[in-house]
């Protein structure tokens, strides 16, 4: 009877002294590592797809703009770069024009590029250290917005030679998104737990202040067909708002989901994607009670009738309470109670100061003007 055993040479793993370097036995044969693929040594910060969707651009910390094909390679498993452009400044964000073969990059300056050229055709600079995010307008496609490091949001027109205007907030903005249904409206996610919807024609004060968050808001994205948007926050929840309402329509959370880093509303208006700190991507229904799949005619009529009844009696106290009630995590519930007490305390203190001061000394400041420092043109 033969017994086969594994045999190793002792010289391969023994050491003469304790200071010898440990030998690592590793085979570099590619056939033994099928899940290992070649990658760039630089970190990619942002991605933007072209108008036709056949290619996309990426930027990294090596000041390089790379163009890639979306199709899988015909031979091999490694996709080759189609073209490469080198920027003279650091790049942090990229956004593609919705109609023309142009794209914009942000970093130390805002630069406008054409796909067929290796150098930018226009540069914008407005005395800020860096720009962190760029977004082209969906309808007025020549309008571009950017988040800056000085707590401001800057508007550009790529047909002009200088920026249009900017609004400076009290705290840093973490994300911005244009409304695809209204050409002049965009929403920013702020560090002060709120979201602000602005009209680009008047940046002195936001059109609406969206509350209900208990920590810094990290990302925001609009629905493509409905006047709603979704936001992700450091309080480990996803909140859906109607664009013209100050409070949320729905809130999503799970036990294992940690701080939200990004959110995205799908183009078919049925799903919401989210990414969080524990390295998971989750897909949610945009409307929690909506049925997915085939809906028969009688079922569709019944659902529409129920929706009309809810809309008709929405102001009834019991119906309103049931429709608005949501189970939230304990830390969110306690944080909301604490924030409510803080707001009431500030209002009470301001009322006392106004009552014991000379008339006109303590002015009434609307809520929509408290968070904006100034507008520059």
Secondary structure, 3 states (H helix, E strand, C coil): CCCCCCCCCHHHCCCCCCCCCCCCCCCCCHHHCCCCCCCCCCCEEEEEECCCCCEEEEEECCCEEEEEECCCCCCCCCCCCCEEEECCCCEEEEEECCCCCEEEEEECCEEEEECCCCCCCEEECCCCCCEEEEEECCCCCCEEEEEECCCEEEEEECCCCCCCEEEEECCCEEEEEECCCCCCEEEEEECCCCEEEEECCECCCCCEEECCCCCCEEEEEECCCCCEEEEEECCCCEEEEECCCCCEEEEECCCCCCCEEEEEECCCCCEEEEEECCCCEEEEECCCCCCCCCCCHHHHHHHHHHHHHHHHCCCCHHHHHHHHCCCCCHHHHHHHHHHHHHHHHHHHHHHHHHHCCCCCCCCCCCHHHCCEEEEEC
